[in-house]
């Protein structure tokens, strides 16, 4: 399994728009061949911090996604709505990629443009 982790820090006042952009793209990414999971989270203490986790069956499907329009749109939305976008890849990552106190201060974002519990 390959995991892609994308951290985004929204521009001031753009948090809701970023939630909506991520929510819409999450659904499209989840439909891509080889995607086994796509989740997004928002930091409850710092509402402008987000993380998107994508899990891919293998390197081939992850590589195809990295060249996809869906990822290009996510990066494009990040370039407009976020002041910082950072991505990383890992093979067989533990769930603890949400390590530290950040894990305790996040909620999964929903597609409605609001954050869930």
C-alpha positions as YAML, in Angstrom:
chain: A
units: angstrom
residues:
- id: 1
  name: UNK
  ca: [0.00, 0.00, 0.00]
- id: 2
  name: UNK
  ca: [1.15, 3.54, -0.78]
- id: 3
  name: UNK
  ca: [-0.09, 6.52, 1.23]
- id: 4
  name: UNK
  ca: [-0.04, 10.08, 0.02]
- id: 5
  name: UNK
  ca: [-0.37, 12.67, 2.77]
- id: 6
  name: UNK
  ca: [-1.12, 16.26, 1.83]
- id: 7
  name: UNK
  ca: [-0.99, 18.99, 4.48]
- id: 8
  name: UNK
  ca: [-2.65, 22.29, 3.65]
- id: 9
  name: UNK
  ca: [-2.76, 25.52, 5.61]
- id: 10
  name: UNK
  ca: [-5.68, 27.65, 4.42]
- id: 11
  name: UNK
  ca: [-5.33, 31.35, 3.82]
- id: 12
  name: UNK
  ca: [-7.12, 33.43, 6.44]
- id: 13
  name: UNK
  ca: [-10.86, 33.40, 5.69]
- id: 14
  name: UNK
  ca: [-10.60, 30.63, 3.07]
- id: 15
  name: UNK
  ca: [-11.14, 27.66, 5.39]
- id: 16
  name: UNK
  ca: [-14.72, 26.94, 4.29]
- id: 17
  name: UNK
  ca: [-13.83, 27.17, 0.61]
- id: 18
  name: UNK
  ca: [-10.93, 24.79, 1.13]
- id: 19
  name: UNK
  ca: [-13.21, 22.31, 2.96]
- id: 20
  name: UNK
  ca: [-15.59, 22.41, 0.00]
- id: 21
  name: UNK
  ca: [-12.82, 21.98, -2.57]
- id: 22
  name: UNK
  ca: [-11.29, 19.05, -0.67]
- id: 23
  name: UNK
  ca: [-14.70, 17.42, -0.17]
- id: 24
  name: UNK
  ca: [-15.58, 17.48, -3.85]
- id: 25
  name: UNK
  ca: [-12.18, 16.23, -4.94]
- id: 26
  name: UNK
  ca: [-12.13, 13.51, -2.29]
- id: 27
  name: UNK
  ca: [-15.13, 11.85, -3.95]
- id: 28
  name: UNK
  ca: [-13.46, 11.94, -7.39]
- id: 29
  name: UNK
  ca: [-10.14, 10.66, -6.05]
- id: 30
  name: UNK
  ca: [-11.88, 7.78, -4.27]
- id: 31
  name: UNK
  ca: [-13.24, 6.62, -7.65]
- id: 32
  name: UNK
  ca: [-9.82, 6.41, -9.27]
- id: 33
  name: UNK
  ca: [-8.51, 2.93, -10.04]
- id: 34
  name: UNK
  ca: [-6.43, 1.63, -7.15]
- id: 35
  name: UNK
  ca: [-7.63, 4.09, -4.51]
- id: 36
  name: UNK
  ca: [-8.58, 2.17, -1.38]
- id: 37
  name: UNK
  ca: [-9.26, 5.17, 0.85]
- id: 38
  name: UNK
  ca: [-9.32, 8.96, 0.77]
- id: 39
  name: UNK
  ca: [-9.90, 10.90, 3.99]
- id: 40
  name: UNK
  ca: [-9.50, 14.51, 5.05]
- id: 41
  name: UNK
  ca: [-9.18, 16.09, 8.46]
- id: 42
  name: UNK
  ca: [-9.26, 19.58, 9.93]
- id: 43
  name: UNK
  ca: [-7.39, 20.64, 13.07]
- id: 44
  name: UNK
  ca: [-9.93, 21.66, 15.72]
- id: 45
  name: UNK
  ca: [-7.50, 24.01, 17.47]
- id: 46
  name: UNK
  ca: [-6.26, 25.68, 14.30]
- id: 47
  name: UNK
  ca: [-9.15, 25.58, 11.81]
- id: 48
  name: UNK
  ca: [-6.94, 26.56, 8.88]
- id: 49
  name: UNK
  ca: [-4.86, 23.33, 9.07]
- id: 50
  name: UNK
  ca: [-5.98, 20.34, 6.99]
- id: 51
  name: UNK
  ca: [-4.55, 16.96, 6.07]
- id: 52
  name: UNK
  ca: [-5.68, 14.66, 3.24]
- id: 53
  name: UNK
  ca: [-4.76, 10.96, 3.35]
- id: 54
  name: UNK
  ca: [-4.97, 8.90, 0.18]
- id: 55
  name: UNK
  ca: [-4.27, 5.17, 0.21]
- id: 56
  name: UNK
  ca: [-3.33, 3.36, -3.00]
- id: 57
  name: UNK
  ca: [-3.12, -0.36, -3.76]
- id: 58
  name: UNK
  ca: [0.32, -0.15, -5.34]
- id: 59
  name: UNK
  ca: [2.97, 2.11, -6.83]
- id: 60
  name: UNK
  ca: [1.39, 2.01, -10.28]
- id: 61
  name: UNK
  ca: [-1.98, 3.36, -9.10]
- id: 62
  name: UNK
  ca: [-0.29, 6.00, -6.89]
- id: 63
  name: UNK
  ca: [1.93, 7.10, -9.79]
- id: 64
  name: UNK
  ca: [-1.09, 7.38, -12.11]
- id: 65
  name: UNK
  ca: [-2.87, 9.48, -9.49]
- id: 66
  name: UNK
  ca: [0.16, 11.77, -9.14]
- id: 67
  name: UNK
  ca: [-0.24, 12.52, -12.85]
- id: 68
  name: UNK
  ca: [-4.05, 12.82, -12.72]
- id: 69
  name: UNK
  ca: [-6.29, 15.82, -13.28]
- id: 70
  name: UNK
  ca: [-7.81, 15.27, -9.82]
- id: 71
  name: UNK
  ca: [-4.48, 15.84, -8.08]
- id: 72
  name: UNK
  ca: [-3.74, 18.81, -10.35]
- id: 73
  name: UNK
  ca: [-7.07, 20.37, -9.33]
- id: 74
  name: UNK
  ca: [-6.35, 19.72, -5.62]
- id: 75
  name: UNK
  ca: [-2.93, 21.35, -5.94]
- id: 76
  name: UNK
  ca: [-4.49, 24.20, -7.94]
- id: 77
  name: UNK
  ca: [-7.14, 24.77, -5.28]
- id: 78
  name: UNK
  ca: [-4.39, 24.69, -2.69]
- id: 79
  name: UNK
  ca: [-2.39, 27.29, -4.56]
- id: 80
  name: UNK
  ca: [-5.38, 29.67, -4.46]
- id: 81
  name: UNK
  ca: [-6.93, 28.84, -1.07]
- id: 82
  name: UNK
  ca: [-3.90, 27.75, 0.96]
- id: 83
  name: UNK
  ca: [-0.82, 29.58, 2.06]
- id: 84
  name: UNK
  ca: [1.07, 26.29, 2.32]
- id: 85
  name: UNK
  ca: [0.72, 22.85, 0.69]
- id: 86
  name: UNK
  ca: [3.06, 19.99, 1.58]
- id: 87
  name: UNK
  ca: [2.83, 16.39, 0.32]
- id: 88
  name: UNK
  ca: [4.61, 13.19, 1.30]
- id: 89
  name: UNK
  ca: [4.48, 9.52, 0.25]
- id: 90
  name: UNK
  ca: [4.99, 6.40, 2.35]
- id: 91
  name: UNK
  ca: [4.90, 2.64, 1.77]
- id: 92
  name: UNK
  ca: [2.75, 0.69, 4.24]
- id: 93
  name: UNK
  ca: [2.43, 3.59, 6.68]
- id: 94
  name: UNK
  ca: [1.11, 3.03, 10.16]
- id: 95
  name: UNK
  ca: [-2.10, 4.71, 11.23]
- id: 96
  name: UNK
  ca: [0.12, 6.71, 13.54]
- id: 97
  name: UNK
  ca: [0.99, 9.02, 10.64]
- id: 98
  name: UNK
  ca: [-1.43, 11.26, 12.51]
- id: 99
  name: UNK
  ca: [1.08, 11.20, 15.33]
- id: 100
  name: UNK
  ca: [1.34, 13.47, 18.29]
- id: 101
  name: UNK
  ca: [-1.07, 15.96, 19.69]
- id: 102
  name: UNK
  ca: [-2.37, 16.87, 16.22]
- id: 103
  name: UNK
  ca: [-4.14, 13.50, 16.07]
- id: 104
  name: UNK
  ca: [-6.15, 14.38, 19.16]
- id: 105
  name: UNK
  ca: [-7.17, 17.79, 17.79]
- id: 106
  name: UNK
  ca: [-8.60, 16.84, 14.40]
- id: 107
  name: UNK
  ca: [-11.97, 15.92, 13.00]
- id: 108
  name: UNK
  ca: [-12.68, 14.29, 9.66]
- id: 109
  name: UNK
  ca: [-14.01, 16.79, 7.16]
- id: 110
  name: UNK
  ca: [-17.29, 16.04, 5.47]
- id: 111
  name: UNK
  ca: [-18.36, 16.82, 1.91]
- id: 112
  name: UNK
  ca: [-20.97, 19.35, 3.01]
- id: 113
  name: UNK
  ca: [-18.40, 22.05, 3.58]
- id: 114
  name: UNK
  ca: [-18.63, 21.64, 7.33]
- id: 115
  name: UNK
  ca: [-16.49, 19.66, 9.70]
- id: 116
  name: UNK
  ca: [-17.81, 16.57, 11.38]
- id: 117
  name: UNK
  ca: [-17.17, 15.02, 14.74]
...
